[in-house]
Amino acid sequence: MKDHHHDDRGNTRSEPPQSGGSSSMRGPGLRVLASGEAPADSPRKKLDLETVKKRLAQESGRQFWRSLDELSQGQDFQELIHREFPRQAAEWDDSVSRRGFLQVAGAGLALAGLTGCTRQPAERLVPYVRQPEEIIPGRPLQFATAATLGGYATGVLAESHMGRPTKLEGNPEHPASLGATDLKIQAEILSLYDPDRSKSVLHLGRVSTWEALTPQWEAPLKAQEALGGEGLRILSGVTTSPTLARQMAKVQERFPKSRWVQFEAAGRHGAEGGARLAFGEAVETRFDLSKAQVILTLDADLLCEGPGHVRYAKEFAAGRRVHETGDKMSRLYSIESSPTNTGTLADHRLPLQPAHIGHFALAVGAALGVPGVSSGGSLNPEAAAMAAAVAKDLAEHRGSCVVVAGEYTSPALHAVAHAINAALGNVGSTVFHTEPVVAEPANQVEDLRELVADMSAGRVQVLLILDSNPVFSAPADLGFTEALESVGLRLHLGLHDDETSEYCHWHVPMAHFLEGWSDARAFDGTVSLVQPLIEPLYGGKTIHEIVALLSGAPGLSAYELLEKTWKEADLTGTSWRRALHDGVVADSAAPTQAVTPDGAGVTAAAAELAGAAVGGSDLTLTFRPDPSIHDGRYANNGWLQEVPKPITRMVWDNALLISPATVEKLQLVDPGMEASLLPRQLKGAAARAGRLLSASGKMVRVSVGERTLEVPLWVVPGQAEGVLTLHLGYGRRRSGKVGTGVGFDVYPLRTTEALWQAEEVQVELTGATYELSSTQLHHNIPVESREAERRHLVRTATLEDFVKDRDVIHEMGHAEMAEESLYPGWPYDDYAWGLAIDLNSCLGCNACVVACQAENNIPVVGKEQVGKGREMHWLRIDRYFAGDLENPEVHQQPVPCMQCEQAPCETVCPVAATVHNEHGLNDMVYNRCVGTRYCSNNCPYKVRRFNFLKFNDTDDPVVAMGRNPDVTVRFRGVMEKCTYCVQRIAAAKIDSKVAGRRIKDGEIVTACQQVCPSDAIVFGDINDPEAKVRKWKDQPLNYALLEELGTRPRTTYLAKLRNPNSELERS
Amino acid sequence: MATTEPTQGGNSLSVPVVGPGHDNVTVTDQISGVVFGKTPLWWFVALAISAGVLMMMLYAIVFLLFTGTGVWGLNIPVAWGFAIINFVWWIGIGHAGTLISAILLLLNQNWRTSINRFAEAMTLFAVACAGIFPILHTGRPWLAVYWLLPYPNTMGLWPQFRSPLIWDVFAVSTYLTISLLFWYVGLIPDLATMRDRAKTYAGQKIYGLFSLGWRGSAKHWHNYESLYLLLAGISTPLVLSVHTVVSFDFSVGQLPGWHATIFPPYFVAGAIYAGFAMVLLLAIPLRKIFHLEDFITIKHLENMGIVTLATGMMVAYGYMVELFMAFYSGNQYEEFMMLNRITGPYQMQWWSLLLCNALAPQVLWVKRIRTSPAALFVVAIIVSIGMWLERFIIVVTSLHRDFLPSSWGMYAGTKWDWALYIGTMGLFLTLFFLFIRFVPMISIFEMRTIVPDSRKGEV
């Protein structure tokens, strides 16, 4: 894949971004107008050449100025602008609906140059004077780099088209990726080209420059140096970067009394605390699921959350891949408070309140005779029976099982899980302990508390907030914002001019990770060099360049700083280039450590768990990072906002997740509403379900002590009774046009004492309702699940049934696939492309959905349009519930275009805009489409998407830079759909033709297949008997969706299997 | 100049279809008098209101073209909505005109004479209204307007002839052409009469131009009669074919609720049903306002009532067959579709449809109601609403919950949907008001043939 070896920096630096206009988007004049402030120099200054020269020197990027007056920023000129363009000037203050943001951003660009008379600027094509090596116009290059979340790196290969990164793929050589990524990494491309990114240094909210900033910081830093840095604090997110750690050590040398505080709102507080509790020291724990035959997760979304989850998903799926009756399959028990993707794959899933999950862990530990653990608390009979069975199963698989506590559970639960794993002999086979991967392990909450105390007491004079947004996300009880105001000098580094930068004297735009050099470590300690693919679009700085101001090396570039770090580790010359090329520093994984659980710590943890009880109101409130926008950092990312959240299929919002039983208990449905909402075809249990689900969208007031929050309800089957879940990250006040004001800010409810869960919670209806958008009708779940079951859309069987009857899945079909047709069949002598999706592996993690969006230039439409049913995702994940409302089986089924051999869409198109090709694809000819939408009506799978409005912004050149140049950007009024990534097929065809050979199996990878962490998707030539996809399709588990219609889909599914513990299978 | 009487005639009329005391002169005077008389004030008011509604339609169209199909309530899965519903509704309404002109002519039902002219005009205007929708409902109307036609494209591209939408293009355009010709040819002798009676120079010239030099010679009448019968012969299959093809738009699809063999006859019956209701809706006020009770008699109204009842029964039979087949077929998708219509979110519309289309016309069994213009008017309104609902049910309830429950959705028209729908009524009425003002709305020469004491010879 990475055919192109490249040298250390030269060819990664592309030509300067073609965004001259955009860099002046918030030119000085407009900035002042927008904020409504009067210019500082009110009396009109005389125009003197020196000022003008200075101003021009300070401007970065290409600036358009219309007169010398503008350059001097005279007030007269401001007034002139106001008079001359009254409407446009006013529009800058207008809040724009989210769906219109891209259009407005484009209009804003034209306006910002204020040369906006020409709609189409003249563009010149200038050939390279000296052709850079390796760049062939039209052929992308791939460079290895790494994306981080919470400090932990996942290796990626970035695809670069003529110097523009357009797509990120997993780096197969990186241990945390193995070639796959998650949805957040896929969306980073959109973050890079986000038109709302901060574009210039701000001083007191006004545009300034980096050149203006540096001299102004000399004096305060000198003063601090004299004090030994007593009043200097740095607040950042958690980092694993060796270079940053080295720089921080330098800072510590220069300012011995300064403090560096790290805080992640959605950090690994439980895991860090748990390690200290169990082992008495900071220890990193990682798992090897490939050897695990029995897995117990305790409130853990092991496969979709936390460092290494992409790899875990791969290992887990490999351990459960059953294609023939002889194949082995691991067993997963999930005990969780709120349904997660991991839970949907569990063979046994039990919803419990967090306190009872602790009791469950104790019961398992006690049954296994784990030292220091004795049963405590209370468990309902079902849970007790399950604990006994789980303990027995674990005991039978000593050394090949694993117990995992969730990222957001208490340290005590982690400590007990460590003790159980140690007692089962899992350490060294499925569980590994290493030295901490993070640069400086710390008790984040305590450090932050101390920082706020220092700030309030006036002990902090200089504060740098680096890539962190504490004003938005710090625990509410700390009073961070108030304390912040007593700091004398505050600087903020971030991608956006956000809530925190509003409170800081200085704001510096941060370079996106694709714009600047850095390094980071993966969950197992492996180091990756983070190399940029493009010059910073807006002159952003990396965190290293800011810290260099303090460490006494101002002016050093991030590259030089990085080089210096690694020179010390002897990574130079060839080894350096090798590390850059591979995306990993060879053999840099942290060595395993032999640690044993500390008896006293475990006993204390067990006692804590035993003592935990559900509070008086019988309700527990849990906080979780949002599955898409995490702690709020991705709030301005339209792809992540619009991807339907797992289980709920909700978009563009967060809500209070609640179980149906809790709705009933708290009487949150009023009888008047239910009658009108309830479909009449429901009776009995289904009618009850419909009634309870209709509470979704009602506004409630949630109170925890004094703190209250009004938020809509969302009733989730499978949520544990008595557990209310809120997702963090929404309700941003300053995130940009996409994310501002979307959803509900739940941080005001979150305190240091109750970072992840709160007891003594009250809920009451406010009487108001709120419109929530989801991609699957919500009140309809009972009819939907009944029909899904009758129609055998997701076919499931137990492993036992499958072993007994190999054809159990086929027998569920209604009829043999109809072969007769009015129209003659196609010969398919050459390639015949096909896709198979293994439902047994699919996590429903949404990575494929976002990858498809990135690869195929799929637009974002906004909450309102999704509510109308106009989402554009070519690949969607269907969710069906089956069985009991309180603990249903959840099935998730990715649905791309089926590429039918007898396609209903093709015969009804009046203009032949969708046609069959000789390899079996249903090609979509955008240019020919007139948009009758008949094809969509006739598509039984409803995979076609229509541009009802002009969803794609075609005006903003920055947005355009992020698009895949190989895929047409569709116009209004045109139908579109999954093409099996036909651009990738075409590229492979050209390559094979040039080389005079056939396309090899595995040479073409669709975007969804490439990103899939669990390898659930396989694409290839079904005419090739050796092709993997052919082999999958020949499996007895293979079936086609709605096969009785005779459409003969090219996309087929492998049925989902469960491997239940026979002891727990109730009659 | 005088016009001669057509050679046709001599029917023995058991029931008078023209009031007593009329001869050729009074017939001519009264019908042409509507055109040549002083324009009443109400006409200006009515035209202004209709034209206002027409302006709303134009505004809705411009807004649609500049913003996109998204201004309507469409979505995935319900990708067809008001536009298609209204198209089928208007096309259906047009059918009565053709039926009255052609089939009743061939069947020698001379009571048709007094209503055929405006029924044909109604057909024409209804087809014009219908024709607006299929183009506008596409995502890119500026291309659809010619890409759907088989023109010699330099790339060698032709329309896709397997698609029922292409069949639609041919069916509807043929229908429009034949209807226009039929209506115009029928007008020629009367236009000559108007030319002869016009008192203004402009009137003489314009009517003269359109009367194509008609002198009423025997040869003229001979050619005229042949052409008229020929056109009637061509039109007759169109009554069946147009709505059959329109029904193919649905029945060729594989969607439960669309994919049904009963659709062609069921649609044709429904179209005639809706068309007669619309003729009643127009005839009842017209005869009152212009005092044409002697020409459009109770007998006419009653006959139309009987046709409405008969076609209504056919439509009801269609509903029964659909219901029966949904369960008899044993196809779970069909079964669910029908249950969903009856008990799902659109059950209100389904039950209203039954009430309007199957139940309401049953009152026409009573002669007293059949012969009461007011009662007939009310029934006609109910039937028109019912037929719109029928198309709503077919289009929307079939689409909104089809095969994969994950993709189910809901549909409702937006204000722009309504603006365009109501706007086409403005277009229809505007055209109709212009028609009654400038063209004899009842065929004068044909009326003269059925005046009981008609004499041969000159007037």
Chai-1 contact restraints between the chains, C-beta under 6 A:
chainA,res_idxA,chainB,res_idxB,connection_type,confidence,min_distance_angstrom,max_distance_angstrom,comment,restraint_id
A,R680,B,T343,contact,1.0,0.0,6.0,A-B,restraint_1
A,Q681,B,T343,contact,1.0,0.0,6.0,A-B,restraint_2
A,Q776,B,S406,contact,1.0,0.0,6.0,A-B,restraint_3
A,L777,B,W408,contact,1.0,0.0,6.0,A-B,restraint_4
A,E784,B,P405,contact,1.0,0.0,6.0,A-B,restraint_5
A,E787,B,P405,contact,1.0,0.0,6.0,A-B,restraint_6
A,A788,B,P405,contact,1.0,0.0,6.0,A-B,restraint_7
A,K868,B,N75,contact,1.0,0.0,6.0,A-B,restraint_8
A,G869,B,N75,contact,1.0,0.0,6.0,A-B,restraint_9
A,G869,B,I76,contact,1.0,0.0,6.0,A-B,restraint_10
A,G869,B,G409,contact,1.0,0.0,6.0,A-B,restraint_11
A,R870,B,N75,contact,1.0,0.0,6.0,A-B,restraint_12
A,D878,B,S406,contact,1.0,0.0,6.0,A-B,restraint_13
A,P904,B,Q254,contact,1.0,0.0,6.0,A-B,restraint_14
A,T907,B,R162,contact,1.0,0.0,6.0,A-B,restraint_15
A,V908,B,S163,contact,1.0,0.0,6.0,A-B,restraint_16
A,C909,B,Q160,contact,1.0,0.0,6.0,A-B,restraint_17
A,C909,B,S163,contact,1.0,0.0,6.0,A-B,restraint_18
A,P910,B,L148,contact,1.0,0.0,6.0,A-B,restraint_19
A,P910,B,P159,contact,1.0,0.0,6.0,A-B,restraint_20
A,P910,B,Q160,contact,1.0,0.0,6.0,A-B,restraint_21
A,P910,B,S163,contact,1.0,0.0,6.0,A-B,restraint_22
A,P910,B,L165,contact,1.0,0.0,6.0,A-B,restraint_23
A,P910,B,I166,contact,1.0,0.0,6.0,A-B,restraint_24
A,V911,B,W147,contact,1.0,0.0,6.0,A-B,restraint_25
A,V911,B,P159,contact,1.0,0.0,6.0,A-B,restraint_26
A,A912,B,Q160,contact,1.0,0.0,6.0,A-B,restraint_27
A,V930,B,T138,contact,1.0,0.0,6.0,A-B,restraint_28
A,V930,B,R140,contact,1.0,0.0,6.0,A-B,restraint_29
A,V930,B,L143,contact,1.0,0.0,6.0,A-B,restraint_30
A,V930,B,A144,contact,1.0,0.0,6.0,A-B,restraint_31
A,V930,B,W147,contact,1.0,0.0,6.0,A-B,restraint_32
A,G931,B,T138,contact,1.0,0.0,6.0,A-B,restraint_33
A,G931,B,G139,contact,1.0,0.0,6.0,A-B,restraint_34
A,G931,B,R140,contact,1.0,0.0,6.0,A-B,restraint_35
A,T932,B,T138,contact,1.0,0.0,6.0,A-B,restraint_36
A,T932,B,L165,contact,1.0,0.0,6.0,A-B,restraint_37
A,R933,B,A79,contact,1.0,0.0,6.0,A-B,restraint_38
A,S936,B,I76,contact,1.0,0.0,6.0,A-B,restraint_39
A,S936,B,A79,contact,1.0,0.0,6.0,A-B,restraint_40
A,N937,B,A79,contact,1.0,0.0,6.0,A-B,restraint_41
A,N937,B,W80,contact,1.0,0.0,6.0,A-B,restraint_42
A,N938,B,G253,contact,1.0,0.0,6.0,A-B,restraint_43
A,P940,B,F403,contact,1.0,0.0,6.0,A-B,restraint_44
A,K942,B,I76,contact,1.0,0.0,6.0,A-B,restraint_45
A,K942,B,P77,contact,1.0,0.0,6.0,A-B,restraint_46
A,K942,B,S407,contact,1.0,0.0,6.0,A-B,restraint_47
A,F948,B,G68,contact,1.0,0.0,6.0,A-B,restraint_48
A,F948,B,T69,contact,1.0,0.0,6.0,A-B,restraint_49
A,F948,B,G70,contact,1.0,0.0,6.0,A-B,restraint_50
A,L949,B,G68,contact,1.0,0.0,6.0,A-B,restraint_51
A,L949,B,G70,contact,1.0,0.0,6.0,A-B,restraint_52
A,R972,B,G68,contact,1.0,0.0,6.0,A-B,restraint_53
A,G973,B,G139,contact,1.0,0.0,6.0,A-B,restraint_54
A,G973,B,R140,contact,1.0,0.0,6.0,A-B,restraint_55
A,V974,B,G139,contact,1.0,0.0,6.0,A-B,restraint_56
A,L1042,B,F403,contact,1.0,0.0,6.0,A-B,restraint_57
